[in-house]
Amino acid sequence: MGKVKKYELTLDDEQPFEVYGISTAFADYRLTWELNQMLDIHLEKEQERFEVYLPKIKSQQEFSYFFYEDQELLTRFFLIKNKQDQQLLQADRPMIDYFLVLKDNFSHEPDALIDKLRSINGIVAVFSFNHEEFDILDYFTS
């Protein structure tokens, strides 16, 4: 009888979030429509809002967001407006109007996604950010 082979099972860490900053003059409903058309998704405004502690005003602030989950590829999309009720979600990034967050992205190559976003008339700029810079992402882990 030959040698017994040992196999080691290793699991990848949880897929990190992808965070894209979008600068545009579009209202949230218009940007949502454009993204839905371009990316073939169906972002919808969630009734539930999430609360974030903002150090600048030393209190909790509620933020609304749009959400879509691709059931086939299990990719989750979140669109969050940076400025709501005269408060910035990310005060150190005032030039960003919206954050597009993708969780478990198996559907869009990052560079191709950025190119698609930049091709939308009305979007001025698109930036890619390191997910570790955002505390708000803890809300989306559930």
N, C-alpha and C positions, 0 to 999 in steps of 0.2 A: 504494500500500500504506500502511495506517495505522501509527500509532505502535505499537511493541512495548510491551506492558504488562509491568511488573515486579511480581512477587509476592514478598513476604518471608515465609518460613516461620519462625514462632516456636514454640518448644516450652515448655510450662509446666514449671515446676520440679516436682520430685517432690512428690507429694501428701503433706502433713505428717500426722503421727500425730494422732489425737484421743485425749486422755487424760481419763478420768473416774475420780474417787475415789468409792468406795462405802463408807459406814459401815453395818455390819450385824452382828448376832450370829450369822448363819448360818455353818455350817461350809462349807468350799469346795465339797464335793459338792452341798450343798443349794442354795447360790447358783448353782452351775453349772446345776442342774436348772431353777431359776426362770428364769434367763436364757435357757436353751434353749427353754423354753415360751413366754416372752414375746416373744422376738425371732425365733423360728422358725429357730434355728441349732442346731448340734450340737457344743458345746465338749467336748473330751476332754482328759484329763490327758496331757501329753507325758512320755515316758520320759526324754528328755534334760532335764537341768537346765542353767541358765546360772549362771555365776559373776560376781559383782560385787565389786569392792573396796570395803570399808566403812571409811572413814577413822576412825570412832569406835573400832573394834576393831583397826584396822591390819592387816587380813587379808582374804582372799577368802572369800566366803560363797556357798554354792549356794542357788538358789531354783528351785522347781518352778513350773510354770504350766500353764494350760489353753489350748488352741488350736483354732480352727476357721477354715477358709477357704471362703468362698462362691465356688464354682467359676464360677457364672454371672456374678456381679458383681465378682469378684476382690477382694472385701473380706476382710481378715484380722482376726480377733478374738483378743485375748490377754487372759486373766484371770490376774492375779498377786496373790498374797496378800502384803500389806505386811509382816506379821510371820511369820517362819519360824525355827524353832530358836532362839527367844528373841532374834532380831535383827530390826531394822527395815530394810527395803529403803530407805525414805525416812524417815530419822530425824526430819526436820523436819516430818513430817506424821503424828504418832502417832495422830490421830483417824481416819485412813483405814485401813480394814480390807483393802480390795482395790482394785486398779487395773484398770479395763477399758480396754484400748488397742485402737483401731481403726486399721488401716493401709489406705490407699486406700479410704476409706469412700464408696461410691457407693450404699449401700443404706439408710442411716438419716440423716434430717435431725437435726442435733445437738440442737435444742430438743425435737423430738418424742421423740428417744431418751431424753433426760433425764426427760421426763414419763413415759415408759414405765417407766423404772427406778424412779422415785419412786412409781409406782403399785403396785409389788410389796410386799405385806405382809411386814414383816420388814426392809425397807431403811429405815434411819433418815434418811439424807441422801445426796445425790449432788452432787458438785462437778465442775466442768469446769476443767481446767488447761491452761496453755500448754505445748505439747510441748517447747519449748526448755528447760524447767526440768528435764528428765529425761535423765540420762546413760545410763540403762539402755536407752533406745530404740535405741542403736547396735547392741545385740544383735539386735534384731528387723529390721534393715535387709536381712538376707540372705534 
